[in-house]
Amino acid sequence: MPLKIVVGAQWGDEGKGRIVDWFASQAEFVARYNGGDNAGHSVTVGSQLFKLHLIPSGIVHPQPIAILGNGMVINPESLFAEIESLEKVGVEVGPQRLRISHAAHLITPAHKALDQAMEVARGKSSIGTTGRGIGPAYTDKAARTNLRVADMLLPDFADKMRAHIESANTRLDSLDFPELEIEPILEKFAVYAERIRPFVADTAAELDAALRAGKTVLAEGAQGTLLDIDHGTYPFVTSSSTLAPAALLGLGLGMTVARDAVVSGVCKSFQTRVGSGPFPTEIEDDLALRLRGTGENPWDEYGTTTGRPRRVGWLDGVLLRYAARLNGLTELVITKLDILSGLPYIKVCTAYTKDGKTYTDLPFGPTDLEGFEAVYEQLPGWTEDVSAIRRWEALPQAARDYLDAVSKIAGVPVRLVSVGPEREQIVEANQ
């Protein structure tokens, strides 16, 4: 039963979208299993840039069926805007191509308002959310008070939505935040309910049947390992599990399908993160601007969802080893190798020091990294432009040495390397 899981091995924004796009050419199903429209996956096909937040990026291929799994939280407004944007450029996204789990949870305007209100209330302790209602939606899910996609198909959906908004208004009032007008929201969601009906399916059963029939399912994770609710840099994390095992829960699959699964961890050739939180290898000088870019190009280091400039630094091997262990990675995909071309040297963090002690692994996970200083291995850089290279042997020796060093640190073989933003700018490692 061929299941392939693609996960981010850093703080998200690793370039998973275009890697999923690469693997999706051989997949019959592409499936999102966590998160919501706080994710931002970009795929460049020729001159066309696709920025997707909910729909799996593999949808731009003609053959896969796209799945939004039960582990997701879905904002119908964002969903239908995304469908329309894809259809405008000729990508077919009807019910025959897109299935939505009946058990996925909804994001409503109430969740977005509460997200923003709570972030304001935190003041200096804000955690840098995207303001898209992800956290409040998952909070309501855990409290067993949220609305699900299946509720939209029921005759009493309007009553349930009204009660949901009224409850949120009470909370917004306590936070000194403007209350929401209920009737316009009910009118919009009545339209969404009719539009979503043809897409709703028992996606878990469909995926199980596909795997039993020997079809390939590509599971696409959102965000990255270090943003996992349990194992990330808490509290600067997302509200769902971002790890490979979450694909089983978020798609409704049993343990047997994991036996032969391939788990592909995507990481940049350097380190980035958006928002607050610890970052041991962060750099802030002219080199940071060199790695980040100016923002003039869509693939520069600015958030796909938020537009915020990303913090940048050298690759953190300690955190990469941690990600490899948690996810059970079987292969690595290294992105943005082209950005390192022209640097006289490249550093990679191999350990931390604190209070005179050296740590090659995290003593208590990545929650408290304050005071840990990075220990670096410095490697020679290369001057060659690698963006036109498609064969492993053609990469500069220094680039191959760097990739080999990253592989050794992570304990996982490198499978693919991206050398530019275009779909075909991929180098496959010698197997």
Beta strands, then each sheet from edge to edge (+ up, - down):
strand 1: 3-8
strand 2: 29-32
strand 3: 41-45
strand 4: 48-52
strand 5: 65-68
strand 6: 73-74
strand 7: 98-101
strand 8: 105-106
strand 9: 200-201
strand 10: 217-220
strand 11: 262-268
strand 12: 271-273
strand 13: 282-283
strand 14: 311-313
strand 15: 315-316
strand 16: 331-335
strand 17: 345-354
strand 18: 357-359
strand 19: 373-380
strand 20: 414-418
strand 21: 426-428
sheet 1: 9+ 7+ 5+ 2+ 10+ 1+ 11+ 16+ 20+ 21-
sheet 2: 3+ 4-
sheet 3: 6+ 8+
sheet 4: 12+ 14- 13+
sheet 5: 15+ 17+ 18-
sheet 6: 15+ 17+ 19-
end
